[in-house]
Amino acid sequence: MLGGSTTANLNFPISKDGVFLLMIVAAKGNVQMLNLMMANKTLDVNKTDRFGVNAFWIAAFYGRIEFLQILLTCKANIYATNQNGSNALHIAVKRNNLEVVKYLIKDCNY
């Protein structure tokens, strides 16, 4: 059922480390798939893998500004930290992604 809302569980782990579909979509940068997933009533935008990483963190890691914007409007936990204490801003700085750093500071109030 394309374009409609669904209650199918999209939060299932895909790997032993707890990687899940939303993380993969964020890493790949498929905005169309993200928008389809957002219609799912059960989608957990704050789900984390076993390392504490969520989709917002992954989007920052890969420099996906449009994903960050969409996830922000969906109430994603923008301050989530991985097991080392790194949040989205930390990883953007570490990866030298100035565009993401500017976005996080200006629009996300880091």
C-alpha positions as CSV (number, residue, x, y, z in Angstrom):
1,M,0.0,0.0,0.0
2,L,2.1,2.9,-1.3
3,G,1.5,6.3,0.1
4,G,-0.9,5.1,2.8
5,S,-0.3,4.7,6.5
6,T,0.4,1.2,7.9
7,T,0.9,-0.4,11.3
8,A,3.5,-3.0,10.1
9,N,6.4,-3.2,12.5
10,L,9.4,-1.5,10.9
11,N,11.4,-1.4,14.1
12,F,12.8,-4.9,13.9
13,P,16.6,-5.5,14.2
14,I,18.4,-6.5,11.0
15,S,21.7,-7.4,12.6
16,K,23.0,-8.8,15.9
17,D,24.1,-5.3,16.7
18,G,20.5,-4.0,16.5
19,V,20.8,-2.2,13.2
20,F,17.3,-1.4,11.9
21,L,15.7,-0.3,8.7
22,L,15.5,3.5,9.5
23,M,19.2,3.5,10.2
24,I,19.9,2.0,6.7
25,V,17.6,4.4,5.0
26,A,19.3,7.3,6.8
27,A,22.8,6.0,5.7
28,K,21.7,5.6,2.1
29,G,20.0,9.0,1.9
30,N,16.7,7.7,0.4
31,V,14.3,10.6,1.3
32,Q,11.4,9.0,-0.6
33,M,11.7,5.9,1.5
34,L,12.0,7.9,4.7
35,N,8.8,9.8,3.8
36,L,7.0,6.5,3.2
37,M,8.3,5.1,6.5
38,M,7.1,8.2,8.4
39,A,3.5,7.3,7.5
40,N,3.9,4.2,9.6
41,K,2.2,4.6,13.0
42,T,4.6,2.3,14.8
43,L,7.9,3.7,13.5
44,D,10.2,4.6,16.4
45,V,12.4,7.5,15.3
46,N,14.3,7.3,18.6
47,K,15.1,3.6,18.4
48,T,18.8,2.9,18.9
49,D,21.1,0.0,18.1
50,R,23.1,-1.7,20.8
51,F,25.7,1.1,20.7
52,G,23.2,3.8,21.4
53,V,23.1,5.1,17.8
54,N,19.8,6.4,16.4
55,A,18.9,7.4,12.8
56,F,19.5,11.1,13.6
57,W,23.1,10.3,14.6
58,I,23.5,8.2,11.4
59,A,22.1,11.1,9.2
60,A,24.7,13.4,10.8
61,F,27.5,10.9,10.2
62,Y,26.7,10.7,6.5
63,G,25.9,14.4,6.1
64,R,22.2,13.9,5.3
65,I,20.9,17.4,6.0
66,E,17.5,16.7,4.5
67,F,17.2,13.6,6.7
68,L,18.1,15.6,9.8
69,Q,15.4,18.2,8.9
70,I,12.7,15.5,8.5
71,L,13.8,13.6,11.7
72,L,13.8,16.9,13.6
73,T,10.2,17.6,12.7
74,C,9.3,14.0,13.7
75,K,10.6,14.6,17.3
76,A,13.8,12.5,16.9
77,N,16.1,12.7,19.9
78,I,18.7,15.0,18.4
79,Y,20.9,14.7,21.6
80,A,21.1,10.9,21.6
81,T,24.7,9.7,22.3
82,N,26.4,6.5,21.4
83,Q,28.2,4.3,23.9
84,N,31.2,6.6,23.8
85,G,29.2,9.7,24.5
86,S,29.2,11.2,21.0
87,N,26.1,12.9,19.7
88,A,25.3,14.1,16.2
89,L,27.3,17.3,16.6
90,H,30.4,15.5,17.9
91,I,30.3,13.1,14.9
92,A,29.8,16.0,12.4
93,V,32.8,17.8,13.8
94,K,34.9,14.6,13.9
95,R,34.0,14.0,10.2
96,N,34.7,17.6,9.4
97,N,31.3,18.2,7.9
98,L,30.9,21.9,8.3
99,E,27.5,22.0,6.6
100,V,26.0,19.6,9.2
101,V,27.8,21.4,12.1
102,K,26.2,24.7,10.9
103,Y,22.8,23.1,10.6
104,L,22.9,21.5,14.1
105,I,24.1,24.7,15.8
106,K,21.7,27.1,13.9
107,D,18.6,25.0,13.5
108,C,18.8,22.5,16.2
109,N,20.1,24.8,19.0
110,Y,23.0,22.6,19.9
